[in-house]
Amino acid sequence: MYFDNMFILIIIAFIFSLWAQFRVKGTFNKWAKVPSTTGLTGYDAARRMLDANGLHDVPIEPVRGSLTDHYDPIHRIVRLSEPVYYENSISAISVACHEIGHAIQHKEHYPMLKLRHRMFPVVNFASGIAPFLLIAGMLFSFTNLIGLGIIFFSAAVAFQLVTLPVEFNASNRAREVMIQEGYISNDEERGVAKVLNAAALTYVAAALISLLELVRYIMIFTSSRD
């Protein structure tokens, strides 16, 4: 019965994740139609924010796709999707400044970002092998394989949990700079908050699903040892 309840919770979390993804796209599209009063494009806001923080050597590149924006810490490049790079909208400057928040975190050696970078190679390997260990362990009733799979899966869950403060911190940095430096007006702050909060929900949903799955695997493991 407990396992059934856990499975139901995971399904609910999965539905929440789908809703979060739908909401972030809907919110982005809504505020992408609202131009900022300052006339700044996503590129303009990003360049200003980088330069104001002494990151003159960090380039900004346009990339294809929608919501493909990211900061590359290895090459120290900010990549903005074309709708964000070229457009003047609340969505564009919100997303652009969020990515610059990550660049500033990198410059200031933000502890949680450093931890995430250090975890990545291990997590990349662990997340790839964990499903095979768990499936094999449950199919052949090998308790030790299930336990090993849980250890590897735990690393992936930890990575997602560490990601949460990194993303929230980047958004908070973006909002503060956008308001203080006049990238947006006070009336536009509501739109910025909606765009950034919707994006944050996707990370929360992903972490929740993984955490519930981990608890379920642990319960299966403990039950198999009884």
Backbone as CSV, one residue per row, in Angstrom:
resi,resn,N_x,N_y,N_z,CA_x,CA_y,CA_z,C_x,C_y,C_z
1,MET,0.825,-1.200,0.000,0.000,0.000,0.000,0.863,1.255,0.000
2,TYR,1.974,1.205,0.768,2.847,2.371,0.837,3.439,2.669,-0.529
3,PHE,3.888,1.575,-1.226,4.475,1.762,-2.538,3.458,2.357,-3.511
4,ASP,2.177,1.884,-3.395,1.135,2.419,-4.259,0.942,3.904,-4.008
5,ASN,0.954,4.301,-2.745,0.802,5.713,-2.397,1.967,6.544,-2.935
6,MET,3.185,5.993,-2.839,4.358,6.690,-3.350,4.254,6.867,-4.857
7,PHE,3.789,5.819,-5.528,3.641,5.889,-6.984,2.632,6.971,-7.367
8,ILE,1.557,7.065,-6.603,0.543,8.098,-6.854,1.145,9.486,-6.669
9,LEU,1.959,9.639,-5.621,2.615,10.926,-5.379,3.550,11.299,-6.527
10,ILE,4.255,10.296,-7.051,5.160,10.548,-8.168,4.380,10.987,-9.404
11,ILE,3.230,10.336,-9.642,2.388,10.722,-10.776,1.899,12.157,-10.617
12,ILE,1.495,12.505,-9.394,1.034,13.873,-9.127,2.168,14.871,-9.374
13,ALA,3.371,14.510,-8.905,4.529,15.380,-9.110,4.854,15.519,-10.595
14,PHE,4.689,14.426,-11.338,4.940,14.457,-12.778,3.944,15.389,-13.477
15,ILE,2.686,15.317,-13.064,1.664,16.211,-13.624,2.002,17.666,-13.283
16,PHE,2.474,17.871,-12.050,2.902,19.206,-11.638,4.045,19.701,-12.515
17,SER,4.969,18.790,-12.855,6.096,19.143,-13.717,5.625,19.566,-15.104
18,LEU,4.669,18.808,-15.658,4.128,19.159,-16.970,3.431,20.510,-16.924
19,TRP,2.683,20.738,-15.832,2.008,22.022,-15.669,3.024,23.159,-15.567
20,ALA,4.131,22.919,-14.846,5.166,23.944,-14.682,5.803,24.293,-16.025
21,GLN,6.064,23.268,-16.845,6.638,23.510,-18.167,5.659,24.280,-19.053
22,PHE,4.390,23.914,-18.964,3.360,24.618,-19.730,3.269,26.073,-19.272
23,ARG,3.355,26.261,-17.964,3.226,27.617,-17.426,4.403,28.504,-17.818
24,VAL,5.632,27.947,-17.772,6.793,28.779,-18.103,6.730,29.220,-19.565
25,LYS,6.273,28.326,-20.447,6.148,28.701,-21.852,5.037,29.733,-22.042
26,GLY,3.913,29.502,-21.358,2.800,30.433,-21.472,3.135,31.808,-20.917
27,THR,3.819,31.819,-19.767,4.198,33.092,-19.145,5.211,33.836,-20.000
28,PHE,6.179,33.083,-20.522,7.188,33.713,-21.392,6.521,34.324,-22.621
29,ASN,5.645,33.563,-23.261,4.988,34.063,-24.470,4.108,35.280,-24.179
30,LYS,3.450,35.272,-23.019,2.587,36.392,-22.656,3.397,37.682,-22.508
31,TRP,4.480,37.594,-21.716,5.265,38.798,-21.454,6.259,39.115,-22.566
32,ALA,6.406,38.198,-23.525,7.223,38.483,-24.702,6.506,39.475,-25.619
33,LYS,5.201,39.619,-25.410,4.408,40.560,-26.207,4.349,41.943,-25.567
34,VAL,4.955,42.065,-24.378,4.922,43.351,-23.665,6.302,44.002,-23.745
35,PRO,6.458,45.054,-24.529,7.770,45.708,-24.644,8.135,46.457,-23.369
36,SER,9.411,46.489,-23.068,9.874,47.241,-21.894,9.902,48.723,-22.242
37,THR,9.618,49.547,-21.270,9.564,50.987,-21.521,10.943,51.566,-21.814
38,THR,11.993,50.886,-21.372,13.353,51.378,-21.599,13.823,51.128,-23.025
39,GLY,13.162,50.201,-23.723,13.566,49.891,-25.088,14.742,48.947,-25.183
40,LEU,15.192,48.429,-24.051,16.337,47.519,-24.058,15.951,46.148,-24.607
41,THR,16.818,45.597,-25.433,16.644,44.211,-25.853,17.288,43.309,-24.800
42,GLY,17.089,41.994,-24.948,17.740,41.077,-24.030,19.246,41.226,-24.082
43,TYR,19.786,41.395,-25.291,21.231,41.584,-25.437,21.688,42.860,-24.737
44,ASP,20.961,43.946,-24.942,21.345,45.227,-24.336,21.419,45.115,-22.816
45,ALA,20.371,44.517,-22.218,20.327,44.387,-20.761,21.446,43.486,-20.268
46,ALA,21.681,42.394,-20.980,22.736,41.465,-20.582,24.106,42.119,-20.661
47,ARG,24.356,42.850,-21.747,25.660,43.507,-21.913,25.885,44.561,-20.823
48,ARG,24.879,45.312,-20.526,25.001,46.334,-19.476,25.286,45.695,-18.121
49,MET,24.587,44.609,-17.834,24.755,43.955,-16.539,26.139,43.321,-16.420
50,LEU,26.617,42.740,-17.492,27.967,42.175,-17.490,29.008,43.265,-17.279
51,ASP,28.916,44.330,-18.056,29.901,45.406,-17.973,29.888,46.084,-16.608
52,ALA,28.690,46.239,-16.024,28.578,46.877,-14.709,29.248,46.050,-13.622
53,ASN,29.419,44.759,-13.884,30.063,43.873,-12.911,31.478,43.477,-13.319
54,GLY,32.054,44.253,-14.226,33.440,44.030,-14.616,33.667,42.826,-15.499
55,LEU,32.601,42.316,-16.120,32.726,41.129,-16.967,32.726,41.528,-18.444
56,HIS,33.605,42.469,-18.778,33.675,42.984,-20.143,34.133,41.917,-21.134
57,ASP,34.881,40.927,-20.635,35.442,39.913,-21.527,34.504,38.730,-21.766
58,VAL,33.320,38.746,-21.158,32.359,37.654,-21.347,31.465,37.989,-22.541
59,PRO,31.562,37.214,-23.615,30.743,37.499,-24.799,29.316,36.980,-24.662
60,ILE,28.453,37.486,-25.510,27.052,37.043,-25.559,26.766,36.588,-26.983
61,GLU,26.255,35.368,-27.112,25.984,34.811,-28.432,24.504,34.442,-28.574
62,PRO,23.928,34.667,-29.749,22.553,34.194,-29.988,22.568,32.715,-30.367
63,VAL,21.588,31.971,-29.909,21.456,30.554,-30.273,20.020,30.304,-30.724
64,ARG,19.853,29.312,-31.553,18.528,28.992,-32.051,17.674,28.332,-30.978
65,GLY,16.386,28.364,-31.198,15.476,27.707,-30.273,14.787,28.688,-29.351
66,SER,13.891,28.136,-28.546,13.168,28.925,-27.549,13.505,28.416,-26.158
67,LEU,13.788,29.325,-25.250,14.167,28.991,-23.874,15.397,28.081,-23.842
68,THR,16.327,28.329,-24.766,17.593,27.598,-24.798,18.710,28.424,-24.168
69,ASP,18.339,29.438,-23.443,19.296,30.367,-22.834,20.101,29.671,-21.739
70,HIS,21.402,29.967,-21.682,22.239,29.388,-20.636,23.579,30.111,-20.563
71,TYR,24.230,29.952,-19.430,25.589,30.454,-19.253,26.528,29.258,-19.282
72,ASP,27.543,29.340,-20.139,28.537,28.278,-20.270,29.736,28.626,-19.390
73,PRO,29.868,27.977,-18.218,30.960,28.324,-17.293,32.334,27.866,-17.766
74,ILE,32.373,26.869,-18.658,33.661,26.366,-19.148,34.297,27.370,-20.110
75,HIS,33.496,27.855,-21.066,34.009,28.818,-22.040,33.706,30.265,-21.650
76,ARG,32.984,30.447,-20.561,32.603,31.765,-20.058,31.901,32.574,-21.155
77,ILE,30.811,32.002,-21.646,29.998,32.630,-22.687,28.534,32.596,-22.259
78,VAL,27.841,33.692,-22.462,26.397,33.724,-22.234,25.720,33.488,-23.581
79,ARG,24.867,32.481,-23.633,24.156,32.183,-24.876,22.665,32.449,-24.663
80,LEU,22.128,33.309,-25.502,20.722,33.694,-25.401,19.971,33.225,-26.641
81,SER,18.790,32.655,-26.415,17.953,32.245,-27.547,17.610,33.486,-28.369
82,GLU,17.367,33.291,-29.645,17.145,34.436,-30.535,15.993,35.345,-30.093
83,PRO,14.862,34.777,-29.611,13.789,35.668,-29.138,14.218,36.535,-27.957
84,VAL,15.143,36.051,-27.147,15.640,36.820,-26.004,16.717,37.804,-26.447
85,TYR,17.613,37.355,-27.281,18.760,38.168,-27.731,18.311,39.433,-28.469
86,TYR,17.371,39.261,-29.384,17.029,40.361,-30.283,15.825,41.193,-29.847
87,GLU,14.956,40.622,-29.026,13.692,41.290,-28.738,13.757,42.241,-27.547
88,ASN,12.895,43.258,-27.605,12.707,44.185,-26.487,11.389,43.821,-25.823
89,SER,11.469,43.039,-24.753,10.257,42.650,-24.040,10.600,42.353,-22.591
90,ILE,9.581,42.286,-21.768,9.779,41.945,-20.357,10.391,40.554,-20.233
91,SER,9.895,39.616,-21.028,10.433,38.248,-20.987,11.902,38.223,-21.389
92,ALA,12.223,38.935,-22.452,13.588,38.910,-22.978,14.603,39.418,-21.958
93,ILE,14.345,40.581,-21.379,15.337,41.128,-20.452,15.345,40.362,-19.127
94,SER,14.219,39.755,-18.751,14.178,38.953,-17.516,15.068,37.728,-17.647
95,VAL,14.885,36.990,-18.747,15.670,35.778,-18.977,17.139,36.121,-19.171
96,ALA,17.414,37.169,-19.932,18.796,37.566,-20.197,19.525,37.909,-18.898
97,CYS,18.899,38.692,-18.050,19.542,39.100,-16.799,19.691,37.921,-15.842
98,HIS,18.772,36.962,-15.904,18.908,35.750,-15.087,20.187,35.011,-15.457
99,GLU,20.463,34.889,-16.750,21.682,34.190,-17.178,22.932,34.962,-16.768
100,ILE,22.846,36.283,-16.770,23.994,37.080,-16.310,24.191,36.874,-14.816
101,GLY,23.112,36.595,-14.107,23.225,36.270,-12.690,24.144,35.088,-12.468
102,HIS,24.087,34.098,-13.371,24.982,32.940,-13.272,26.433,33.340,-13.546
103,ALA,26.620,34.235,-14.509,27.982,34.695,-14.816,28.589,35.430,-13.616
104,ILE,27.757,36.202,-12.924,28.236,36.916,-11.732,28.530,35.927,-10.609
105,GLN,27.687,34.908,-10.470,27.950,33.854,-9.487,29.314,33.222,-9.736
106,HIS,29.608,32.970,-11.002,30.881,32.357,-11.380,32.051,33.265,-10.990
107,LYS,31.894,34.545,-11.298,32.952,35.507,-10.975,33.193,35.595,-9.470
108,GLU,32.110,35.577,-8.694,32.206,35.739,-7.239,32.417,34.413,-6.504
109,HIS,32.551,33.330,-7.265,32.755,31.997,-6.673,31.637,31.641,-5.689
110,TYR,30.411,31.844,-6.157,29.238,31.513,-5.351,29.320,30.041,-4.935
111,PRO,29.306,29.748,-3.642,29.584,28.382,-3.146,28.719,27.295,-3.761
112,MET,27.419,27.545,-3.901,26.543,26.505,-4.423,26.811,26.237,-5.911
113,LEU,27.204,27.277,-6.638,27.550,27.084,-8.046,28.846,26.279,-8.164
114,LYS,29.816,26.586,-7.324,31.067,25.828,-7.313,30.802,24.366,-6.987
115,LEU,29.921,24.130,-6.012,29.585,22.763,-5.630,28.922,22.030,-6.794
116,ARG,28.017,22.704,-7.495,27.339,22.081,-8.631,28.325,21.724,-9.738
117,HIS,29.269,22.604,-10.003,30.278,22.332,-11.033,31.138,21.122,-10.656
118,ARG,31.486,21.029,-9.391,32.305,19.906,-8.944,31.535,18.588,-8.974
119,MET,30.238,18.678,-8.743,29.407,17.483,-8.733,29.123,16.953,-10.138
120,PHE,29.157,17.832,-11.124,28.663,17.485,-12.458,29.302,16.240,-13.066
121,PRO,30.638,16.096,-13.074,31.221,14.885,-13.698,30.734,13.600,-13.043
122,VAL,30.632,13.612,-11.712,30.178,12.421,-10.991,28.713,12.157,-11.291
123,VAL,27.923,13.218,-11.270,26.480,13.086,-11.501,26.201,12.636,-12.932
124,ASN,26.983,13.132,-13.875,26.808,12.751,-15.275,26.968,11.243,-15.454
125,PHE,27.943,10.672,-14.763,28.162,9.221,-14.805,27.087,8.489,-14.008
126,ALA,26.810,8.985,-12.808,25.871,8.310,-11.903,24.463,8.255,-12.467
127,SER,24.012,9.359,-13.057,22.643,9.399,-13.582,22.476,8.473,-14.780
128,GLY,23.578,8.186,-15.468,23.504,7.295,-16.620,23.433,5.830,-16.231
129,ILE,24.131,5.468,-15.165,24.200,4.054,-14.775,23.134,3.658,-13.756
130,ALA,22.636,4.613,-12.978,21.672,4.309,-11.908,20.437,3.560,-12.401
131,PRO,19.778,3.982,-13.502,18.566,3.264,-13.938,18.828,1.792,-14.258
132,PHE,19.968,1.504,-14.885,20.289,0.116,-15.237,20.492,-0.742,-13.985
133,LEU,21.156,-0.168,-12.990,21.380,-0.905,-11.746,20.058,-1.173,-11.028
134,LEU,19.201,-0.165,-10.977,17.921,-0.320,-10.290,17.018,-1.324,-11.001
135,ILE,16.956,-1.221,-12.319,16.098,-2.146,-13.078,16.615,-3.579,-12.958
136,ALA,17.936,-3.744,-13.125,18.531,-5.086,-13.024,18.336,-5.655,-11.627
137,GLY,18.519,-4.824,-10.616,18.356,-5.282,-9.233,16.951,-5.739,-8.932
138,MET,15.952,-5.000,-9.464,14.560,-5.370,-9.200,14.120,-6.566,-10.041
139,LEU,14.625,-6.670,-11.281,14.254,-7.789,-12.144,14.797,-9.124,-11.625
140,PHE,16.041,-9.084,-11.149,16.698,-10.318,-10.722,16.771,-10.458,-9.203
141,SER,16.086,-9.539,-8.503,16.040,-9.568,-7.028,17.429,-9.531,-6.405
142,PHE,18.316,-8.719,-7.009,19.655,-8.521,-6.462,19.626,-7.273,-5.577
143,THR,19.522,-7.489,-4.294,19.403,-6.373,-3.353,20.604,-5.443,-3.411
144,ASN,21.780,-6.023,-3.562,22.993,-5.205,-3.598,23.003,-4.255,-4.804
145,LEU,22.480,-4.725,-5.930,22.416,-3.861,-7.115,21.449,-2.702,-6.892
146,ILE,20.329,-3.013,-6.230,19.363,-1.952,-5.915,20.017,-0.913,-5.006
147,GLY,20.732,-1.386,-4.005,21.412,-0.476,-3.085,22.432,0.383,-3.793
148,LEU,23.181,-0.213,-4.729,24.178,0.549,-5.481,23.500,1.563,-6.396
149,GLY,22.389,1.134,-6.997,21.639,2.046,-7.849,21.107,3.240,-7.071
150,ILE,20.673,2.988,-5.839,20.174,4.072,-4.982,21.281,5.073,-4.677
151,ILE,22.484,4.573,-4.434,23.619,5.468,-4.148,23.888,6.382,-5.336
152,PHE,23.911,5.795,-6.533,24.159,6.602,-7.736,23.002,7.565,-8.000
153,PHE,21.783,7.089,-7.803,20.625,7.943,-8.024,20.589,9.092,-7.016
154,SER,21.065,8.840,-5.819,21.108,9.877,-4.779,21.992,11.044,-5.204
155,ALA,23.058,10.733,-5.941,23.947,11.791,-6.424,23.208,12.717,-7.384
156,ALA,22.378,12.124,-8.250,21.601,12.926,-9.198,20.573,13.789,-8.473
157,VAL,19.958,13.226,-7.446,18.980,13.990,-6.660,19.662,15.143,-5.936
158,ALA,20.818,14.870,-5.373,21.572,15.914,-4.671,21.922,17.055,-5.617
159,PHE,22.281,16.705,-6.851,22.623,17.720,-7.851,21.426,18.631,-8.122
160,GLN,20.246,18.027,-8.241,19.046,18.828,-8.499,18.693,19.720,-7.313
161,LEU,18.913,19.220,-6.113,18.636,20.032,-4.921,19.613,21.197,-4.814
162,VAL,20.874,20.961,-5.183,21.876,22.029,-5.167,21.548,23.075,-6.233
163,THR,20.942,22.622,-7.330,20.588,23.532,-8.418,19.559,24.575,-7.992
164,LEU,18.678,24.205,-7.074,17.602,25.122,-6.671,18.115,26.460,-6.139
165,PRO,18.996,26.478,-5.121,19.478,27.782,-4.651,20.287,28.527,-5.704
166,VAL,20.947,27.802,-6.602,21.707,28.456,-7.671,20.761,29.239,-8.571
167,GLU,19.652,28.618,-8.952,18.697,29.269,-9.840,17.965,30.421,-9.150
168,PHE,17.542,30.210,-7.911,16.845,31.270,-7.190,17.763,32.470,-6.940
169,ASN,19.014,32.194,-6.622,19.970,33.275,-6.392,20.209,34.086,-7.658
170,ALA,20.320,33.406,-8.802,20.522,34.111,-10.072,19.330,35.007,-10.389
171,SER,18.119,34.512,-10.125,16.923,35.314,-10.373,16.859,36.519,-9.444
172,ASN,17.217,36.325,-8.182,17.207,37.443,-7.233,18.214,38.514,-7.631
173,ARG,19.394,38.081,-8.079,20.398,39.044,-8.552,19.857,39.826,-9.741
174,ALA,19.230,39.118,-10.657,18.693,39.761,-11.858,17.651,40.813,-11.503
175,ARG,16.718,40.459,-10.638,15.653,41.386,-10.280,16.204,42.628,-9.595
176,GLU,17.150,42.444,-8.699,17.723,43.590,-7.987,18.407,44.553,-8.952
177,VAL,19.199,44.020,-9.866,19.925,44.871,-10.811,18.957,45.560,-11.763
178,MET,17.977,44.831,-12.252,17.029,45.400,-13.205,16.274,46.583,-12.615
179,ILE,15.954,46.487,-11.330,15.229,47.571,-10.665,16.164,48.727,-10.318
180,GLN,17.313,48.387,-9.706,18.251,49.422,-9.259,18.841,50.217,-10.425
181,GLU,19.139,49.527,-11.524,19.780,50.189,-12.664,18.779,50.731,-13.682
182,GLY,17.499,50.549,-13.414,16.486,51.127,-14.278,16.260,50.405,-15.592
183,TYR,16.546,49.093,-15.625,16.277,48.320,-16.843,14.773,48.191,-17.062
184,ILE,14.026,48.274,-15.973,12.570,48.196,-16.032,11.994,49.281,-15.137
185,SER,10.727,49.591,-15.350,10.038,50.527,-14.468,9.416,49.750,-13.316
186,ASN,8.970,50.458,-12.299,8.344,49.805,-11.143,7.098,49.020,-11.547
187,ASP,6.389,49.527,-12.539,5.173,48.855,-12.995,5.475,47.532,-13.693
188,GLU,6.685,47.406,-14.199,7.054,46.202,-14.943,7.637,45.103,-14.056
189,GLU,7.851,45.432,-12.796,8.440,44.455,-11.876,7.554,43.222,-11.722
190,ARG,6.251,43.410,-11.777,5.317,42.282,-11.654,5.541,41.274,-12.778
191,GLY,5.695,41.759,-13.995,5.920,40.876,-15.128,7.230,40.117,-15.008
192,VAL,8.275,40.796,-14.556,9.581,40.155,-14.359,9.463,39.032,-13.336
193,ALA,8.772,39.303,-12.238,8.604,38.298,-11.187,7.864,37.075,-11.717
194,LYS,6.841,37.298,-12.526,6.071,36.172,-13.061,6.919,35.306,-13.988
195,VAL,7.717,35.931,-14.825,8.570,35.173,-15.759,9.598,34.347,-14.995
196,LEU,10.274,34.967,-14.043,11.332,34.271,-13.310,10.760,33.213,-12.360
197,ASN,9.636,33.494,-11.745,9.032,32.513,-10.834,8.512,31.296,-11.590
198,ALA,7.969,31.526,-12.781,7.484,30.403,-13.589,8.638,29.489,-13.978
199,ALA,9.775,30.090,-14.332,10.943,29.295,-14.694,11.449,28.494,-13.495
200,ALA,11.418,29.107,-12.323,11.899,28.431,-11.113,11.059,27.210,-10.777
201,LEU,9.759,27.266,-11.087,8.867,26.144,-10.787,9.303,24.856,-11.489
202,THR,9.881,24.975,-12.683,10.303,23.779,-13.417,11.418,23.052,-12.671
203,TYR,12.318,23.804,-12.037,13.399,23.188,-11.259,12.856,22.550,-9.987
204,VAL,11.899,23.214,-9.368,11.279,22.668,-8.160,10.566,21.359,-8.482
205,ALA,9.839,21.337,-9.579,9.101,20.141,-9.969,10.042,18.977,-10.260
206,ALA,11.119,19.248,-10.980,12.080,18.189,-11.314,12.717,17.617,-10.053
207,ALA,13.069,18.492,-9.125,13.683,18.032,-7.870,12.688,17.215,-7.052
208,LEU,11.430,17.635,-7.055,10.402,16.921,-6.292,10.189,15.508,-6.829
209,ILE,10.112,15.383,-8.149,9.938,14.064,-8.754,11.096,13.141,-8.394
210,SER,12.312,13.638,-8.532,13.486,12.823,-8.239,13.545,12.413,-6.770
211,LEU,13.181,13.341,-5.900,13.208,13.049,-4.474,12.192,11.971,-4.108
212,LEU,10.995,12.042,-4.671,9.969,11.036,-4.415,10.374,9.676,-4.976
213,GLU,10.999,9.677,-6.151,11.478,8.427,-6.729,12.539,7.792,-5.842
214,LEU,13.422,8.628,-5.308,14.474,8.123,-4.424,13.875,7.472,-3.185
215,VAL,12.882,8.129,-2.577,12.226,7.561,-1.401,11.580,6.226,-1.751
216,ARG,10.968,6.151,-2.911,10.321,4.907,-3.335,11.358,3.784,-3.499
217,TYR,12.494,4.089,-4.108,13.543,3.077,-4.289,14.089,2.609,-2.941
218,ILE,14.219,3.543,-2.009,14.713,3.181,-0.679,13.736,2.244,0.019
219,MET,12.437,2.514,-0.111,11.428,1.653,0.492,11.434,0.258,-0.149
220,ILE,11.637,0.206,-1.469,11.745,-1.081,-2.148,12.965,-1.847,-1.637
221,PHE,14.052,-1.129,-1.468,15.298,-1.739,-0.980,15.126,-2.314,0.412
222,THR,14.564,-1.509,1.311,14.384,-1.984,2.694,13.398,-3.133,2.758
223,SER,12.376,-3.101,1.901,11.395,-4.187,1.883,12.022,-5.482,1.371
224,SER,12.927,-5.373,0.405,13.541,-6.575,-0.170,14.504,-7.249,0.811
225,ARG,14.944,-6.498,1.801,15.884,-7.055,2.784,15.171,-7.725,3.952
226,ASP,13.864,-7.487,4.063,13.098,-8.082,5.179,12.857,-9.570,4.966
